[in-house]
Amino acid sequence: MAAATESSVHDEVVGVVRDSLGARSVAELVRLTGGASRETWTCVVDGLRVVVQRQRPGAERDMSVEASVLRAAHAAGVPVPEVLAYTEHDPDEGNDEGGATLVTRHVAGETIARKILRDDTYAAARGTLAAELGRALARVHRIRADQVSGLVEIDPTIAYRERLDEIGEPHPAFELASQWLHEHRPSAPTSVGVVHGDYRLGNVIVDADGLQAVIDWELAHLGDPMEDLGWLCVPAWRFGSRLPAAGVGTREQLFAAYGEESGVVVDPEVVRWWEVSGILRWGMICVAQAHTHTSGVVRSHELAAIGRRVCENEHDLFLALDGRWTT
């Protein structure tokens, strides 16, 4: 990007933030690493540090859904970054790209899982984090579906299975897991409600005192709340730890805290089903992301490296289906 273009984007972001918050001053604007669907910035607005996210053109999902679910989560007592402003942009009114801007209060802390799991700074936090994650998740599931507009009911395993079939690569371990999931699917969901969709280390902010915020709500949808508990226990999200609940605690600690907060008695077998589903889902995501590289759609060392993780998920599926769970 040319310097003049960077300067114009800088001025545009400052202008949007100033207008949406009615701010007198916007300072220290810094662009952060962002995903494919949005640009992320941090800045100080009238003395308050905020995070600014701008949706890129062609994003699969309208960011208004995330703004809506964040507001509902905040109202339900979930620790989340507070939404300060959400603005739609009309390309006919001087914004070339259209899209939207979401401004939230900045939450201090760490998101990198390996640091949370290993650095001495977070030693005390690790002792309480499994329970805190359980309690926060119970509050997520307290959100009523009619409080959030735009959420749809999704079975992520089916969605990614369709993508795997499109790619056409043979993965016998995935076929075996798919058959097991079909044969052992719980007779009925615990309930149908708001599901975070990617609840794990890496998508929470932690400081020395413990959990500070749940972030990255792009995959929120309607479904069985037990999906989130299973996803949190997927081996990939333990980052080398032998403790199954996000690498920081036991399933029993997680389920007990969730149950105390929600009043729901967690059925471990239902969560195990969702854990197998989560392993398969992550494995299929790895295949899909690697295929994006190998097919030439996007040439990326990062996407290519993710392809190497397919075999990890195949290994984890064999252990899970053989009943060899880490406890």
KOLZAFI-316760 format. One line per 10 residues: number of its first residue (from 1); for each residue x, y, z of C-alpha. Coordinates in Angstrom, 2 decimals, decimal comma, m for minus. Layout:
<recs>
NUM> X:Y:Z | ...
</recs>
This chain:
<recs>
1> 0,00:0,00:0,00 | 1,42:3,39:m0,98 | 2,14:5,93:1,72 | m0,56:8,31:0,37 | m3,12:5,51:0,49 | m2,12:4,60:4,05 | m2,50:8,23:5,02 | m5,97:8,43:3,47 | m7,07:5,24:5,21 | m5,68:6,61:8,49
11> m7,66:9,82:8,04 | m10,80:7,88:7,10 | m10,63:5,67:10,21 | m10,01:8,69:12,44 | m12,98:10,44:10,85 | m15,32:7,47:11,31 | m14,28:7,05:14,96 | m14,65:10,76:15,67 | m18,10:10,89:14,07 | m19,44:7,65:15,59
21> m18,35:8,54:19,13 | m18,69:12,31:18,93 | m15,06:12,47:19,97 | m12,97:15,58:20,42 | m9,63:13,82:19,88 | m8,46:10,56:18,29 | m4,79:9,71:18,87 | m2,25:6,86:18,67 | m4,02:5,04:15,82 | m2,17:1,77:15,17
31> m3,17:m0,98:12,77 | m3,16:m4,49:14,27 | m3,02:m7,90:12,65 | m6,47:m8,65:11,23 | m8,33:m11,47:9,56 | m9,44:m11,82:5,97 | m12,82:m10,22:6,59 | m11,82:m7,09:8,55 | m9,15:m4,56:9,43 | m8,38:m3,95:13,11
41> m6,98:m0,82:14,73 | m6,42:0,50:18,23 | m6,44:4,14:19,23 | m7,10:6,50:22,13 | m10,35:8,45:21,98 | m10,68:11,33:24,45 | m8,30:9,46:26,76 | m10,01:6,05:26,40 | m8,28:3,24:24,49 | m10,57:1,51:22,02
51> m10,44:m1,18:19,34 | m11,76:m0,36:15,88 | m12,75:m3,05:13,38 | m13,68:m2,28:9,79 | m15,43:m4,86:7,67 | m13,87:m5,50:4,27 | m15,97:m5,75:1,10 | m17,17:m9,25:0,26 | m17,17:m10,52:3,87 | m19,41:m13,56:4,21
61> m21,14:m12,24:7,30 | m22,52:m8,84:8,19 | m20,65:m7,44:11,21 | m23,94:m6,12:12,57 | m24,63:m9,65:13,85 | m21,47:m9,55:15,95 | m22,35:m6,10:17,29 | m25,79:m7,40:18,26 | m24,51:m10,52:20,00 | m21,81:m8,55:21,84
71> m24,43:m6,19:23,23 | m26,63:m9,11:24,30 | m23,64:m10,88:25,90 | m22,71:m7,72:27,83 | m26,28:m7,45:29,10 | m26,18:m11,11:30,17 | m23,09:m10,54:32,31 | m20,58:m12,18:29,96 | m17,17:m10,50:30,24 | m16,88:m8,96:26,76
81> m15,48:m5,76:25,29 | m18,25:m3,16:25,58 | m19,64:m1,98:22,25 | m19,21:1,80:22,06 | m20,41:2,32:18,49 | m21,47:0,43:15,40 | m21,73:2,32:12,12 | m22,92:1,21:8,69 | m21,25:2,98:5,75 | m23,04:3,85:2,56
91> m20,70:3,88:m0,47 | m22,96:6,51:m2,02 | m22,06:8,90:0,79 | m18,34:9,26:0,20 | m17,13:5,86:1,47 | m15,75:3,93:m1,51 | m16,01:0,51:0,10 | m19,17:0,65:2,16 | m19,08:m1,95:4,91 | m19,24:m1,17:8,63
101> m17,17:m0,12:11,63 | m17,39:m1,60:15,12 | m15,78:0,27:18,03 | m15,33:m1,49:21,38 | m13,64:m0,66:24,65 | m10,09:m2,02:24,80 | m9,55:m4,83:27,32 | m6,00:m5,29:28,61 | m4,52:m8,77:28,87 | m3,07:m11,68:26,91
111> m4,68:m13,77:24,15 | m1,75:m15,97:23,11 | m2,57:m19,42:24,48 | 0,99:m20,65:24,95 | 1,83:m17,64:27,11 | m1,31:m18,10:29,20 | m0,46:m21,78:29,71 | 3,23:m21,38:30,48 | 4,26:m17,90:31,65 | 4,68:m17,37:35,40
121> 2,59:m14,20:35,13 | m0,54:m16,33:34,65 | 0,24:m19,09:37,17 | m2,47:m18,00:39,61 | m4,97:m17,39:36,81 | m4,51:m20,92:35,50 | m5,77:m22,31:38,80 | m9,19:m20,67:38,39 | m9,51:m20,33:34,63 | m11,39:m23,58:33,92
131> m14,13:m22,57:36,36 | m14,20:m18,99:35,04 | m14,56:m20,26:31,49 | m17,41:m22,51:32,60 | m19,26:m19,70:34,36 | m18,78:m17,27:31,47 | m20,02:m19,85:28,99 | m23,15:m20,47:31,08 | m23,90:m16,76:30,78 | m23,38:m16,91:27,00
141> m25,98:m19,65:26,84 | m28,35:m17,53:28,93 | m28,77:m15,15:25,98 | m32,19:m15,62:24,38 | m32,19:m16,23:20,64 | m34,72:m13,43:20,11 | m32,27:m10,93:21,65 | m29,90:m11,23:18,68 | m30,97:m10,59:15,11 | m29,30:m12,41:12,24
151> m28,25:m15,64:13,98 | m29,12:m18,85:12,14 | m29,12:m22,46:13,27 | m26,02:m24,31:12,05 | m24,54:m27,76:12,48 | m20,86:m26,90:11,83 | m19,83:m30,52:11,30 | m22,29:m30,89:8,43 | m21,22:m27,57:6,93 | m17,52:m28,47:6,91
161> m18,30:m32,00:5,74 | m19,89:m30,53:2,63 | m16,72:m28,49:2,06 | m14,55:m31,62:2,45 | m16,68:m33,44:m0,12 | m16,17:m30,54:m2,54 | m12,39:m30,80:m2,12 | m12,52:m34,54:m2,78 | m9,47:m35,65:m0,75 | m9,65:m39,14:0,81
171> m9,41:m39,10:4,62 | m10,47:m42,51:6,00 | m10,17:m41,34:9,63 | m12,65:m38,57:8,93 | m15,02:m41,04:7,26 | m14,81:m43,30:10,31 | m15,49:m40,39:12,67 | m18,40:m39,18:10,55 | m19,99:m42,62:10,75 | m19,44:m42,79:14,52
181> m21,03:m39,37:14,99 | m24,02:m40,44:12,90 | m24,49:m43,63:14,92 | m24,03:m42,04:18,34 | m25,66:m38,63:17,91 | m27,58:m37,60:21,08 | m31,29:m38,17:20,68 | m32,12:m34,50:21,16 | m30,13:m31,31:21,81 | m29,94:m30,09:25,39
191> m31,63:m26,97:24,01 | m31,29:m24,69:21,01 | m29,72:m21,40:21,92 | m26,93:m18,93:21,24 | m23,58:m20,69:20,66 | m20,30:m18,75:20,58 | m18,92:m21,12:17,95 | m15,20:m20,72:18,67 | m14,93:m20,71:22,47 | m11,31:m21,56:23,32
201> m7,95:m20,20:24,43 | m6,90:m17,69:21,81 | m10,38:m16,18:21,78 | m10,35:m15,00:25,38 | m8,37:m12,26:27,11 | m6,62:m13,27:30,34 | m4,52:m11,30:32,79 | m2,76:m12,23:36,02 | m6,11:m12,25:37,84 | m7,93:m14,50:35,35
211> m10,52:m14,20:32,60 | m11,15:m10,64:31,44 | m13,09:m10,96:28,19 | m14,52:m13,35:25,62 | m13,78:m12,14:22,08 | m14,06:m13,20:18,41 | m17,80:m13,78:18,05 | m17,77:m14,06:14,24 | m18,92:m17,70:14,31 | m21,81:m17,22:16,76
221> m24,92:m19,13:15,70 | m27,90:m21,03:17,06 | m27,41:m24,63:18,09 | m26,86:m27,01:20,99 | m24,96:m25,14:23,76 | m23,02:m28,32:24,50 | m21,16:m27,66:21,25 | m19,19:m24,88:22,99 | m18,20:m27,16:25,90 | m17,03:m29,85:23,50
231> m15,05:m27,39:21,37 | m13,29:m26,02:24,47 | m12,05:m29,55:25,21 | m10,76:m30,39:21,70 | m7,09:m31,49:22,05 | m5,82:m28,85:19,60 | m6,90:m26,10:22,00 | m4,87:m27,52:24,89 | m1,64:m26,43:23,17 | 0,45:m29,27:24,57
241> m1,15:m29,47:28,01 | m2,60:m32,77:29,18 | m5,49:m31,05:30,96 | m8,57:m31,40:28,74 | m10,50:m28,22:29,58 | m8,66:m25,58:27,54 | m5,36:m26,97:28,85 | m5,99:m25,45:32,30 | m8,36:m27,81:34,11 | m10,40:m30,98:34,15
251> m13,74:m31,59:32,50 | m15,21:m32,03:35,97 | m14,09:m28,54:37,03 | m15,46:m27,03:33,83 | m18,80:m28,85:34,00 | m19,30:m28,13:37,71 | m18,79:m24,39:37,27 | m21,02:m24,35:34,21 | m23,72:m26,25:36,08 | m23,55:m24,02:39,16
261> m23,99:m20,91:37,01 | m26,60:m22,28:34,60 | m28,53:m24,83:36,66 | m27,97:m27,32:33,84 | m26,65:m30,78:34,70 | m24,04:m31,47:32,03 | m24,11:m34,94:30,48 | m20,43:m35,81:29,89 | m21,32:m38,23:27,10 | m23,11:m35,52:25,15
271> m20,10:m33,23:25,54 | m17,81:m36,07:24,43 | m19,91:m36,42:21,27 | m19,41:m32,73:20,60 | m15,72:m33,07:21,37 | m15,37:m35,75:18,67 | m17,40:m33,49:16,38 | m15,02:m30,64:17,19 | m11,90:m32,69:16,41 | m13,41:m33,67:13,07
281> m14,47:m30,10:12,38 | m10,98:m28,72:13,06 | m9,45:m31,46:10,92 | m11,72:m30,56:8,02 | m10,92:m26,87:8,48 | m7,21:m27,73:8,23 | m7,85:m29,61:4,98 | m9,87:m26,72:3,57 | m7,31:m24,08:4,51 | m4,44:m26,09:3,06
291> m6,45:m26,61:m0,12 | m6,83:m22,84:m0,43 | m3,02:m22,75:m0,70 | m2,42:m25,84:m2,85 | m5,19:m24,90:m5,29 | m3,51:m21,54:m5,84 | m6,45:m19,46:m4,62 | m4,23:m17,89:m1,93 | m0,54:m18,75:m1,75 | 0,34:m18,69:1,94
301> 3,00:m20,37:4,10 | 0,58:m20,16:7,03 | m2,20:m22,00:5,16 | 0,29:m24,58:3,91 | 1,55:m25,19:7,45 | m1,99:m25,68:8,74 | m2,27:m28,59:6,30 | 0,38:m30,42:8,32 | m2,02:m30,48:11,27 | m4,54:m32,71:9,50
311> m2,72:m35,81:10,73 | m2,86:m34,55:14,34 | m6,64:m34,54:14,17 | m6,73:m37,96:12,55 | m4,59:m39,24:15,43 | m6,83:m37,55:18,02 | m9,93:m39,07:16,40 | m8,47:m42,58:16,60 | m7,72:m42,09:20,30 | m11,16:m40,65:21,00
321> m13,07:m43,35:19,14 | m10,98:m45,98:20,93 | m12,10:m44,49:24,26 | m8,60:m43,27:25,15 | m9,45:m39,82:26,49 | m7,14:m37,66:28,53 | m8,80:m36,74:31,81
</recs>
